C-alpha cells in the first residue's frame, strides 16, 4: 500500500516538471549486479562470480537476472516520471546495478530522494589520451619465440578497445595473408554491419565491433555525418591503439614513396574486439564508456585497453577511486579482465594523473631510442639543427631562400595568415618556383588549424624545391614531433636558430626604400631526415607523461598507492591510421600516423599482457600486473638511471633523474615479465580492504558501489598486496606486510632493501625458501630519521638462487619522528 501512495505522489511531481535543460545522469540503485548477486530473490538463483572468474553470458540464470534488473530500472523511472519526460539511455546490469538517463536537474533531485536509489551523478566528459617498438622491447627474439613465433603470439586472447572505433580494411587488421582464424568460443560479442554496405566489421581477426553513443546523442554532441553511427573509426585514434596492441606483424609503413619500416602489434595474433565510445570532436561521455566496458566484460574479453580518461578527478564522489567509471573497472577486474589505462598527458607537472585505482594498470609514456633529426645548411656555412622526416635537396646544390611574406600576391591577404603557408593561392608562384620557401610557425599550428602537411602541399603546388618552417616564440611545454612529408622540409624548433636564419636572410636580401625586395641572394640546402638516429639514453620519461603522486580525492590529498604503475613506449609511435581520420591534421588521408601520448603507451602494455595471459591463462589481473611491474627496469640502454624530460625555469626542456612518480616501477621488460619468479597477487576482497582502510572514504559510498560491508582487517591501505609500497604520511615507524607467491620452481630468495637517508628501512626475514606454488609473507619497517617535507625513494630487492630478480619501489614522506 505504501508503494501505491508513493507512486501517486510522484505522478503529481512529474506533472510539475521540468524547467531548465535536461542532462545525462548515471544512477546506481539497490540490488546487486550480476557479478556479485549471491541469491535471495525468489525465482532468481545466484549469478556471482568468484574473484578472477568470467561471467557466463550464455547462462539462463544470468540472462533472466539481467532482465529482472532492467525491468526494475524501467519500473522505477515509470513510477517517478511521466512517459516522454525522460529518456533511459542504458541499463547497467553486469558490473554495477544502475542506468544512464537523460533528465532535468529537477528530476535528478527527485531520483536522489527516491527509495532504493543509491547515487545520482551527472555524467562527465572523457578525452583521448593521445613500428619500431617491438624490436626496442625485444619481442621478436625474447618473447614471440616462446609462444610459437609471431604468427602465434597472442593466439586466442581477446583484447577489447574502448576507443574511437576501427578502420577494418587496414592491412594491420587484414586476414587474407594470415593462417585462418578459428572461432573463439569464450567470446560472444556482436558484430555490427556497415549501415551502407551491410558488410560486417568483423573478419576473424576483429571478432567484435559495437558502438555506444546514446549519451553523446542525448547531449546533442553526436554528428552522424562525421562521427558515424557504427564502429567505423572517424578519428584515427582507435585504429592506431588497436594496431599497437594487436596489429598484424610486418606491415610496411609507406608514406610519400618512402618505407619507414614495418609495423607490428605487441601480440600480432591476438583478436580485437571494438567498443566505440569516443568521437572526433568532443571525446566521449562516461555513460557511453561505462556501457562499453560493461558490454565488453559480459562478452568475454581477456584484456581491456583504455586510452581514455576523465578531464579531472571526479568531484561528485569523495574519493577518486569510487565513481561509476572506476567502480565498473573494479567489476571488470573481479571478472578476471586485465585493464591497462593511459596515465594521462598532463606532465611534467605533479599530481596530473587521471588513472587512480589499484585494480588498474596505469601506464606512463616513454621516449624510445629513435630520434628523427634534420639540418639546414646556410650559404654562409652555418648549420641549423631541426626536425623533418623528409628527403634532402640535391646534395651538391644550394637553393635561393624566399620568405612567404615577401612573395604575397596582394597585401590584403594578410588577414589569412599567409606566412603559415597553408594557402598557395595567396603567394606568387613565379618567385617561389625552384627555390626554398620560408614559412612561420604560428599559434595556428598549435591549435590544429594549420599543419606541416599543408605547408608541404603549398610548397609543392608552387613549385618550391623545399620549405623551412621557423619557430620564433615557444610556449612552455610545446611539443614538436617530426612529420613525414614528400618534399624536402625542416622545422627549426630552437628560437635561437630561427633568429640566425632570419638574420642571415635579412642580410642577404636587399630591399628598396619601401621595404620591397630587390633580389633574393640568401641560399641554403636541406639535409636528409628520413633515417632515425638510435640513442642509448633511451628510454626516457616523455615530457607530457602525467606524474604522481597519486591522489585520493578532489582536493588532491595524496594516496598511499603508487601511480603510475609502469612505463612503456608512447612517443612517436608508428601505427595504423584511417584515411578519414582527422585527429592529427598532419596525417589526414594517410594509412599510417606517427603520434605520441599515453594513449600509445597503454596498448603496448595491453598487448604485452595478452602475451602473458597466453602463457599463463589462469593468472589473475593482479598477477599479470605484478609480473610486469616487478621485472621492469629503472636503467636505460647505457646502464644509467632513467631520466625524465622536465621544463626548466627558462621554459626550455631539460633532463632530470626520474623517480617512481615519473615511471612507477620502471620501464616494461616483456621477456622478464613472462617468467617473474614471484608475484604479488590480490583480488576483489583485497581492493575492498584498500577502500575501507583509506581515511576519509565514506563507508556508505563503498557499499553503494560494491554492495559489500566494509572489512578493515587490512589495517592500512599501504598493506594492499601491490608490488610497490607508498606511505604519504609516515609518522615515526610503520610496518608494511607483503605476500609473494612462487610461480616457478622452488627457489631461495635473499631480500635486501635500500632507502634515501631521511627514512630508515628494514626487511624481515632477510632470506626465505619458497616451494613451487607456495606463498610467503615478509615485512618492511620504515622509520622517519629526519623530516624533509619531500618523499624518500628506495626499493626492496629479492634475488633468487635460480636467477629470478624481483624489485619493488618504496616511497615514504616522513612527517614526524
C-alpha positions in Angstrom: 0.0 0.0 0.0 2.9 2.3 0.8 4.2 1.8 -2.7 0.9 2.9 -4.2 0.8 6.1 -2.2 4.4 6.7 -3.2 3.5 6.3 -6.9 0.5 8.6 -6.7 2.6 11.4 -5.1 5.2 11.1 -7.7 2.8 11.3 -10.6 1.8 14.7 -9.3 5.5 15.7 -9.0 6.1 14.7 -12.6 3.3 16.9 -13.8 5.1 19.9 -12.2 8.4 19.1 -14.0 10.9 20.4 -15.5 12.3 23.7 -16.2 15.9 24.0 -17.3 17.9 21.9 -19.7 18.0 18.2 -19.5 21.3 16.5 -18.7 22.6 12.9 -18.5 22.9 11.3 -15.1 24.4 7.9 -14.1 22.2 6.3 -11.3 23.0 3.4 -9.1 20.2 1.5 -7.3 19.8 -1.1 -4.6 20.3 -4.7 -5.6 23.5 -6.5 -6.7 24.7 -6.6 -10.3 25.2 -9.9 -12.0 28.8 -10.2 -11.0 28.1 -10.1 -7.2 24.5 -11.3 -6.9 24.6 -14.2 -4.3 20.9 -15.0 -4.4 18.0 -14.2 -2.1 15.3 -13.0 -4.6 12.6 -15.6 -5.2 12.9 -17.1 -8.7 16.5 -15.9 -9.3 19.4 -18.0 -8.4 22.9 -16.6 -7.6 25.0 -15.3 -10.5 28.0 -14.0 -8.6 31.5 -15.0 -9.8 34.5 -15.8 -7.8 37.4 -13.4 -8.0 39.0 -13.5 -11.4 36.2 -15.6 -12.9 34.4 -14.7 -16.1 30.7 -14.0 -16.4 28.9 -16.9 -18.1 27.0 -14.9 -20.7 25.1 -18.0 -22.0 23.7 -19.0 -18.7 19.9 -18.7 -18.4 20.4 -17.6 -14.7 22.5 -14.6 -15.9 20.1 -13.6 -18.7 17.0 -13.9 -16.6 18.5 -11.9 -13.7 19.7 -9.3 -16.2 16.1 -8.9 -17.5 14.9 -8.6 -13.9 17.3 -5.7 -13.2 16.4 -3.9 -16.4 12.7 -4.3 -15.6 13.3 -2.8 -12.1 15.1 0.2 -13.7 12.2 0.8 -16.1 9.7 0.4 -13.3 11.4 2.9 -11.1 11.6 5.5 -13.9 8.0 4.8 -14.9 6.8 5.3 -11.3 8.6 8.6 -10.9 8.1 10.3 -14.2 5.6 10.6 -17.0 6.4 8.9 -20.3 8.1 11.4 -22.6 9.7 13.5 -19.9 12.8 11.3 -19.6 15.0 9.0 -21.8 16.7 6.0 -20.4 20.0 5.5 -22.3 21.4 2.3 -20.8 20.8 -0.2 -18.2 24.0 -1.3 -16.4 23.5 -4.8 -15.1 26.7 -6.8 -15.2 29.3 -4.8 -13.2 27.2 -2.2 -11.5 23.5 -2.0 -11.0 22.0 1.2 -12.4 21.3 3.1 -15.5 22.0 6.2 -17.5 19.1 8.6 -18.1 18.5 12.0 -19.8 16.5 14.1 -17.4 16.4 17.6 -16.0 18.2 18.7 -12.8 14.9 18.8 -11.0 14.1 15.2 -12.0 17.5 14.2 -10.8 16.7 15.6 -7.4 13.5 13.6 -7.4 15.6 10.5 -8.2 18.0 11.2 -5.3 15.2 11.2 -2.8 13.5 8.1 -4.1 13.7 4.9 -2.0 16.1 2.4 -3.5 18.3 4.9 -5.2 21.9 4.9 -4.0 23.6 7.6 -6.1 22.8 10.1 -8.8 25.8 11.6 -10.6 25.8 14.0 -13.5 27.7 12.5 -16.5 31.1 14.0 -17.3 33.3 14.0 -20.3 36.3 11.9 -21.0 39.1 12.5 -23.6 41.5 10.6 -25.7 45.0 10.5 -24.3 46.7 11.0 -27.3 56.7 0.3 -35.5 59.8 0.2 -34.1 58.8 -0.7 -30.5 58.6 -4.5 -30.9 62.3 -4.6 -31.6 63.1 -2.0 -28.9 61.2 -4.1 -26.4 62.9 -7.4 -27.5 59.7 -9.2 -28.6 60.9 -10.9 -31.8 63.9 -12.5 -30.1 62.9 -12.8 -26.5 59.1 -13.3 -26.2 57.5 -14.3 -29.5 59.6 -17.5 -29.9 58.3 -18.8 -26.5 54.8 -18.6 -27.8 55.5 -20.3 -31.2 56.7 -17.2 -33.1 54.9 -14.0 -34.2 52.2 -16.0 -36.0 51.1 -17.5 -32.7 51.8 -14.5 -30.3 48.6 -13.8 -28.5 46.6 -16.6 -30.1 43.0 -16.8 -28.9 43.4 -13.9 -26.4 40.8 -11.2 -27.0 41.7 -7.5 -26.3 38.8 -5.1 -26.0 39.4 -1.5 -27.1 37.1 1.2 -25.8 38.2 3.9 -28.2 37.1 5.7 -31.4 36.4 2.6 -33.4 38.4 0.9 -36.1 39.2 1.0 -39.8 38.7 -2.7 -40.6 40.1 -2.5 -44.1 43.6 -1.6 -42.9 46.3 -4.2 -43.6 47.2 -4.2 -39.9 43.8 -6.0 -39.4 43.6 -8.0 -42.6 43.3 -11.8 -42.6 44.0 -12.7 -46.3 47.7 -13.3 -45.7 47.3 -15.0 -42.3 46.6 -18.5 -41.3 42.8 -18.7 -40.9 41.4 -17.7 -37.6 39.2 -20.2 -35.9 36.3 -19.3 -33.6 36.9 -18.0 -30.0 34.2 -19.9 -28.1 34.7 -17.9 -24.9 34.0 -14.6 -26.7 30.4 -13.8 -27.6 30.4 -10.2 -28.7 28.3 -8.8 -31.5 29.5 -7.6 -34.9 27.6 -4.6 -36.2 27.4 -4.2 -40.0 28.2 -1.2 -42.1 24.9 0.7 -42.4 25.7 1.5 -46.1 27.3 -1.7 -47.5 25.8 -4.1 -44.9 29.2 -5.8 -44.6 30.2 -6.9 -41.1 33.0 -5.1 -39.4 34.4 -8.5 -38.2 36.8 -10.7 -40.2 38.2 -13.3 -37.7 41.0 -11.0 -36.6 38.3 -8.5 -35.5 35.9 -10.6 -33.5 33.5 -7.9 -32.1 32.5 -4.4 -33.2 29.9 -2.3 -31.5 29.4 1.4 -30.9 27.9 3.3 -27.9 26.6 6.8 -28.5 23.3 7.2 -26.6 24.8 9.8 -24.2 26.5 11.7 -26.9 23.3 11.8 -28.9 21.2 12.9 -25.9 23.8 15.6 -25.2 23.4 16.9 -28.7 27.2 16.4 -29.4 26.9 13.5 -31.9 27.0 14.3 -35.7 26.3 11.1 -37.7 27.9 12.5 -40.9 31.4 12.7 -39.3 31.1 10.6 -36.1 29.5 7.6 -37.9 26.7 5.6 -36.2 28.8 2.4 -36.5 32.1 1.0 -35.2 33.9 2.8 -38.1 36.8 4.9 -36.9 36.0 8.6 -37.7 39.1 9.8 -36.0 42.2 7.6 -36.4 42.9 7.2 -32.7 41.1 3.8 -32.3 42.8 2.2 -35.3 46.1 3.4 -34.0 45.8 2.0 -30.5 44.4 -1.4 -31.7 47.3 -1.9 -34.1 49.8 -1.1 -31.4 48.5 -3.9 -29.2 47.4 -6.5 -31.7 48.1 -5.3 -35.3 49.5 -7.9 -37.8 53.2 -8.4 -38.0 55.5 -7.0 -40.7 53.1 -4.4 -42.3 55.2 -1.9 -44.5 54.8 1.7 -43.3 54.9 3.6 -46.6 54.3 7.3 -47.0 55.4 9.7 -49.7 57.3 7.0 -51.5 59.4 6.1 -48.5 59.2 3.0 -46.3 59.8 3.9 -42.7 60.0 0.3 -41.5 57.5 -2.4 -40.7 54.7 -2.1 -38.1 53.6 -4.8 -35.8 51.4 -5.1 -32.7 52.8 -6.4 -29.4 50.6 -9.6 -29.8 50.1 -9.9 -33.6 47.8 -13.0 -33.4 45.5 -11.6 -30.6 41.9 -10.9 -31.5 40.4 -7.4 -31.5 37.0 -6.5 -30.0 36.0 -2.9 -30.8 33.7 -0.9 -28.4 33.5 2.5 -29.9 32.6 5.2 -27.3 34.9 8.1 -28.3 34.3 10.5 -31.1 36.1 13.0 -33.3 35.4 16.4 -31.9 34.1 16.0 -28.3 35.8 12.9 -27.0 33.2 10.9 -25.1 30.8 10.7 -22.2 31.3 8.4 -19.2 27.7 7.0 -19.6 28.8 5.6 -23.0 32.2 4.5 -21.9 30.7 2.6 -18.9 28.2 0.9 -21.2 31.0 -0.1 -23.5 33.1 -1.6 -20.6 30.0 -3.3 -19.2 29.4 -5.0 -22.5 33.0 -5.9 -23.2 33.3 -7.8 -19.9 30.0 -9.5 -20.5 31.1 -10.5 -24.0 34.2 -12.2 -22.5 37.3 -10.0 -23.4 40.5 -11.0 -21.6 42.2 -7.6 -21.7 40.8 -4.1 -21.8 42.9 -1.2 -23.3 41.7 2.2 -22.3 43.4 5.2 -23.9 40.8 7.4 -22.3 40.4 9.2 -19.0 38.4 11.9 -17.3 39.2 15.6 -17.7 39.8 15.9 -13.9 39.3 13.9 -10.7 35.6 13.1 -10.1 34.1 15.9 -8.0 30.8 14.1 -7.1 32.3 11.4 -5.0 34.6 11.8 -2.0 37.3 9.7 -3.5 39.0 9.3 -6.9 38.7 5.5 -6.5 34.9 5.4 -6.3 32.8 6.7 -9.2 30.8 4.9 -11.9 33.9 4.6 -14.2 36.4 3.1 -11.6 33.7 1.0 -10.0 32.9 -0.5 -13.3 36.5 -1.3 -13.9 36.7 -2.9 -10.4 33.9 -5.2 -11.6 35.8 -5.9 -14.7 38.9 -7.0 -12.7 36.7 -9.1 -10.5 35.6 -10.9 -13.7 39.2 -11.6 -14.5 39.8 -8.9 -17.0 43.2 -7.1 -17.0 42.8 -3.3 -17.5 45.5 -1.1 -19.0 44.7 2.6 -18.8 46.7 5.6 -20.1 48.0 7.6 -17.1 47.3 11.0 -18.8 49.1 13.7 -20.7 49.3 16.4 -18.1 53.1 16.2 -17.4 55.6 17.2 -16.4 53.7 18.7 -13.5 53.0 16.7 -10.3 49.6 15.2 -9.5 48.4 15.2 -13.1 47.4 11.6 -13.3 43.9 10.7 -14.4 44.2 6.9 -13.6 44.0 6.4 -9.9 42.8 2.9 -8.7 44.9 0.0 -7.6 42.9 -2.5 -9.8 44.0 -0.7 -12.9 47.5 -0.8 -14.6 48.2 3.0 -15.1 50.7 3.4 -17.9 53.2 6.3 -18.3 54.8 7.2 -21.6 58.4 6.8 -22.6 60.5 8.0 -25.5 62.2 5.1 -27.1 65.6 5.1 -28.8 64.6 6.7 -32.2 65.3 10.4 -32.8 64.5 12.0 -36.2 66.7 15.0 -36.8 67.5 17.1 -39.8 69.5 20.2 -40.6 69.6 23.3 -42.8 72.9 24.5 -44.2 73.0 28.2 -45.0 75.1 29.8 -47.7 77.4 31.3 -45.0 78.3 27.7 -44.0 76.3 27.7 -40.8 74.3 24.6 -39.9 71.0 24.9 -38.2 69.5 21.8 -36.5 65.8 21.0 -36.7 63.4 18.1 -37.3 61.9 16.9 -40.5 61.0 13.4 -41.8 61.9 14.3 -45.4 64.3 13.7 -48.2 67.2 16.1 -48.8 67.5 18.6 -51.5 70.1 17.6 -54.2 73.3 17.0 -52.3 75.6 19.3 -54.3 73.3 22.2 -54.9 72.1 25.1 -52.9 68.9 27.0 -53.5 67.6 30.5 -53.1 65.7 31.2 -49.9 62.4 33.1 -50.3 60.2 34.2 -47.4 56.4 33.8 -47.7 55.8 37.4 -46.5 58.0 38.7 -49.3 56.1 37.0 -52.1 52.4 37.9 -51.3 50.2 38.4 -54.4 48.4 41.2 -52.5 48.9 42.9 -49.2 45.2 42.4 -48.5 45.7 38.7 -47.9 47.5 39.4 -44.6 44.2 38.5 -42.8 44.6 34.9 -43.9 48.0 34.4 -42.1 49.9 33.9 -45.3 53.2 33.2 -43.6 51.7 29.9 -42.3 51.9 28.7 -46.0 48.5 27.0 -45.8 47.1 28.6 -49.0 49.1 28.5 -52.2 46.7 30.9 -53.9 48.0 33.8 -51.7 51.6 33.5 -52.9 53.5 34.4 -56.1 54.4 31.1 -57.8 56.9 32.8 -60.2 59.1 34.0 -57.3 58.9 30.7 -55.4 59.4 28.1 -58.2 62.7 26.3 -57.9 63.5 27.9 -54.5 63.2 27.1 -50.8 60.1 28.6 -49.2 60.5 30.1 -45.7 57.3 30.0 -43.5 56.5 30.9 -40.0 55.2 28.6 -37.3 52.2 30.4 -35.7 49.7 29.5 -33.0 47.5 28.1 -35.7 49.8 25.0 -35.8 49.4 24.6 -32.1 45.6 24.5 -32.2 45.5 22.4 -35.3 44.1 24.9 -37.8 47.4 24.8 -39.7 49.6 21.8 -40.4 53.0 20.9 -41.7 51.4 18.6 -44.2 49.6 21.6 -45.7 52.9 23.6 -45.8 54.4 20.8 -47.8 51.4 20.7 -50.2 51.6 24.5 -50.6 55.3 24.4 -51.4 54.8 21.6 -53.9 51.9 23.4 -55.6 54.1 26.5 -56.0 57.0 24.5 -57.5 59.3 25.0 -54.5 62.2 22.5 -54.1 61.6 22.5 -50.3 60.4 24.5 -47.3 61.6 25.7 -43.9 59.3 26.4 -41.0 60.6 28.7 -38.3 59.6 28.8 -34.7 60.2 32.2 -33.3 58.3 32.0 -30.0 58.0 28.9 -27.9 55.3 28.4 -25.3 56.2 26.3 -22.3 55.7 22.6 -22.9 55.2 22.9 -26.7 56.0 19.5 -28.2 57.3 19.3 -31.8 57.0 16.0 -33.5 58.6 15.2 -36.9 56.1 14.9 -39.6 56.7 12.8 -42.8 56.5 14.8 -46.0 57.3 14.0 -49.6 59.1 17.3 -50.2 62.4 18.3 -48.6 61.4 20.2 -45.5 62.6 21.1 -42.0 61.1 22.6 -38.8 63.5 24.8 -36.9 62.3 24.4 -33.3 65.0 26.3 -31.5 64.2 30.0 -31.5 67.9 31.0 -31.5 68.4 29.0 -34.7 65.4 30.7 -36.2 66.9 34.1 -35.3 70.1 33.0 -37.0 68.2 32.1 -40.1 66.2 35.4 -40.1 69.3 37.5 -39.6 71.1 35.7 -42.5 68.0 36.1 -44.7 67.7 39.9 -43.9 71.4 40.5 -44.5 71.3 38.7 -47.9 68.0 40.2 -49.1 68.5 43.8 -50.3 65.3 46.0 -50.3 64.3 49.4 -51.7 63.2 52.3 -49.5 59.6 50.9 -49.4 60.8 47.6 -48.0 60.2 45.7 -51.2 62.8 43.0 -52.0 65.2 43.9 -54.9 66.9 40.5 -55.0 66.9 37.2 -53.1 70.5 36.3 -52.5 70.4 34.0 -49.5 70.9 30.3 -50.2 70.7 27.0 -48.3 70.1 23.3 -48.6 68.1 20.8 -46.6 69.6 17.6 -45.2 68.1 14.1 -45.2 65.8 13.5 -42.2 64.4 10.1 -43.2 66.8 7.9 -41.2 66.4 7.7 -37.4 69.3 8.1 -35.0 69.3 5.4 -32.3 70.2 6.7 -28.8 71.5 4.6 -25.9 70.0 7.1 -23.5 66.6 5.6 -24.1 64.1 5.1 -22.7 63.3 8.5 -21.1 60.1 9.6 -19.5 58.3 11.8 -22.0 57.7 15.5 -21.1 53.9 15.1 -21.5 53.5 11.9 -19.5 51.4 12.6 -16.3 53.2 12.4 -13.0 52.4 11.3 -9.4 51.9 11.5 -6.5 48.6 9.7 -6.8 45.6 11.4 -5.3 42.7 10.0 -3.3 40.1 12.8 -3.7 39.1 16.0 -5.5 41.1 18.1 -3.0 44.2 16.4 -4.3 45.1 14.7 -1.0 47.8 12.1 -1.6 47.1 8.4 -1.6 49.0 5.5 -0.1 49.3 4.0 -3.5 51.9 4.5 -6.2 50.8 5.7 -9.7 51.7 5.4 -12.5 52.4 1.7 -12.3 54.7 1.2 -15.3 56.4 3.0 -18.2 56.0 1.9 -21.9 56.8 3.5 -25.3 54.4 6.4 -26.1 56.3 8.9 -28.1 56.5 9.0 -32.0 54.7 5.6 -32.4 54.1 4.5 -36.0 50.8 2.6 -36.3 47.6 2.2 -38.4 45.5 5.2 -39.3 42.2 5.6 -41.1 42.0 7.7 -44.3 39.1 9.7 -42.9 40.8 10.3 -39.6 41.2 13.9 -38.5 42.6 13.5 -35.0 46.0 14.6 -36.4 45.9 17.2 -39.2 49.3 16.2 -40.5 48.0 12.7 -41.3 44.7 13.4 -43.0 44.2 10.9 -45.8 47.1 8.7 -44.7 47.2 5.0 -43.9 49.7 5.4 -41.0 50.5 8.0 -38.4 53.3 8.6 -36.0 51.9 10.2 -32.9 52.6 10.5 -29.2 50.7 10.2 -25.9 50.0 7.9 -23.0 47.2 6.8 -25.4 50.0 5.0 -27.3 51.7 3.5 -24.2 48.6 1.8 -22.7 48.0 -0.5 -25.7 51.7 -1.5 -25.5 51.0 -2.9 -22.0 47.6 -4.3 -23.1 49.4 -6.3 -25.9 52.2 -7.5 -23.6 49.6 -8.5 -21.0 48.0 -10.6 -23.8 51.3 -12.5 -24.3 51.5 -13.1 -20.5 47.9 -14.3 -20.4 48.6 -16.6 -23.4 51.4 -18.3 -21.5 49.7 -18.2 -18.1 46.0 -18.4 -18.8 44.9 -18.8 -15.2 46.7 -15.8 -13.8 44.7 -13.1 -12.2 44.8 -9.5 -13.5 46.8 -8.6 -10.3 49.3 -11.4 -11.1 49.8 -10.1 -14.7 50.3 -6.6 -13.4 52.7 -7.8 -10.8 54.8 -9.7 -13.4 55.0 -6.5 -15.5 56.0 -4.3 -12.5 58.5 -6.4 -10.6 60.5 -7.3 -13.7 60.7 -3.7 -15.1 63.9 -1.7 -15.3 64.9 1.6 -13.9 68.0 1.8 -16.2 68.4 3.0 -19.7 70.2 1.2 -22.6 73.5 2.6 -21.5 73.1 1.2 -17.9 72.4 4.6 -16.4 69.4 5.6 -14.2 66.3 6.6 -16.2 65.9 10.3 -17.0 62.8 12.3 -17.3 62.1 15.2 -19.6 61.3 18.3 -17.5 60.8 22.0 -18.1 63.4 24.4 -16.7 62.8 27.9 -15.2 63.8 29.3 -18.6 61.0 27.2 -20.1 63.5 25.1 -22.1 63.4 21.3 -21.7 66.0 19.6 -19.5 66.6 16.1 -18.4 66.5 15.2 -14.7 66.9 11.9 -12.7 63.5 10.2 -12.9 61.6 8.9 -9.8 58.8 6.4 -9.3 56.3 9.3 -9.6 57.5 9.5 -13.3 57.8 5.8 -14.2 56.1 3.8 -11.5 58.1 0.6 -11.1 60.1 1.2 -14.2 60.2 0.6 -18.0 58.5 -2.6 -19.1 60.7 -5.7 -19.9 58.4 -8.2 -21.7 60.9 -11.1 -21.8 61.4 -10.9 -18.0 57.7 -10.5 -17.4 56.9 -13.9 -18.9 58.9 -15.5 -16.1 58.8 -13.3 -13.0 59.6 -15.9 -10.4 57.3 -14.4 -7.7 54.0 -12.5 -7.9 52.2 -10.2 -5.6 48.6 -11.3 -6.0 45.4 -9.5 -5.0 41.7 -9.9 -5.6 38.4 -8.2 -5.2 38.2 -8.5 -1.4 41.7 -7.0 -1.1 40.7 -4.0 -3.2 37.6 -3.6 -0.9 40.0 -3.7 2.1 42.1 -0.9 0.5 39.0 1.2 0.1 37.7 0.5 3.6 41.0 1.5 5.2 41.7 4.6 3.2 41.0 7.6 5.5 38.2 9.9 4.5 36.2 7.5 2.4 32.5 7.2 3.3 31.7 3.5 4.0 28.2 4.1 2.7 29.7 5.2 -0.6 31.8 2.0 -0.7 28.7 -0.1 -0.1 26.7 1.9 -2.8 29.2 0.7 -5.5 30.3 -2.7 -4.1 27.2 -4.0 -2.3 29.6 -5.3 0.4 30.0 -4.2 4.1 33.4 -2.8 5.0 36.1 -5.0 6.4 39.1 -3.1 7.9 41.2 -6.2 8.7 43.9 -4.9 6.3 44.6 -2.2 8.9 46.1 0.4 6.5 45.8 1.0 2.7 49.5 0.6 2.4 49.1 -3.1 3.3 47.3 -3.8 0.0 49.4 -6.5 -1.6 50.7 -4.4 -4.5 54.3 -4.7 -6.0 55.1 -1.2 -4.6 55.0 0.5 -1.1 53.8 4.1 -0.7 53.2 5.9 2.6 52.2 9.5 2.0 52.3 10.5 5.8 54.8 8.4 7.6 54.7 9.1 11.4 57.6 7.6 13.4 57.6 3.9 12.4 55.3 1.9 10.3 55.4 -1.8 9.4 54.1 -2.9 6.0 53.5 -6.5 5.0 53.6 -8.2 1.6 52.8 -11.7 0.4 54.6 -13.3 -2.5 53.6 -16.4 -4.4 56.1 -18.6 -6.3 55.0 -19.2 -9.9 58.3 -21.0 -10.8 60.2 -23.9 -9.2 61.4 -24.0 -5.6 63.8 -21.1 -5.0 65.7 -19.4 -2.2 65.5 -15.6 -2.2 67.8 -13.2 -0.5 65.9 -10.0 0.4 67.7 -6.6 0.7 66.4 -3.0 0.9 67.8 0.5 0.5 66.3 3.9 1.1 67.4 7.5 0.9 68.8 8.8 4.2 65.7 10.6 5.6 63.9 7.2 6.1 65.4 4.0 7.6 64.3 0.7 6.1 64.5 -2.9 7.3 63.1 -6.1 5.8 62.3 -9.4 7.6 63.1 -12.2 7.0 66.4 -11.5 5.2 66.0 -14.7 3.2 63.4 -17.3 2.5 62.9 -20.5 0.5 59.6 -20.8 -1.3 58.3 -24.0 -2.8 56.6 -24.0 -6.2 53.0 -22.6 -5.8 53.6 -21.7 -2.2 53.2 -18.2 -0.7 55.3 -16.5 2.0 54.9 -13.2 3.8 57.6 -10.6 4.6 57.6 -7.3 6.4 59.1 -3.9 5.6 59.7 -1.5 8.5 60.0 2.2 7.7 61.2 4.8 10.3 61.5 8.6 10.0 65.0 9.7 10.6 64.5 13.3 9.5 61.6 15.4 8.3 62.4 16.8 4.9 58.9 17.7 3.5 59.6 15.5 0.5 59.4 11.8 -0.4 62.3 9.5 0.1 62.7 6.8 -2.5 64.1 3.3 -2.2 63.4 -0.3 -3.1 63.2 -3.9 -1.9 65.1 -6.3 -4.0 64.6 -10.1 -3.9 67.3 -12.1 -5.6 66.6 -15.8 -6.3 69.0 -18.7 -6.4 67.7 -19.7 -9.8 68.3 -16.2 -11.3 65.0 -14.5 -10.8 65.1 -10.9 -9.6 62.1 -9.2 -8.1 62.2 -5.4 -7.3 59.5 -3.2 -5.8 59.8 0.6 -5.3 59.3 2.1 -1.8 58.2 5.7 -1.3 57.7 7.4 2.1 57.1 11.0 3.1 58.2 11.4 6.7 56.0 13.8 8.7 57.0 13.2 12.3 59.9 11.4 14.1 
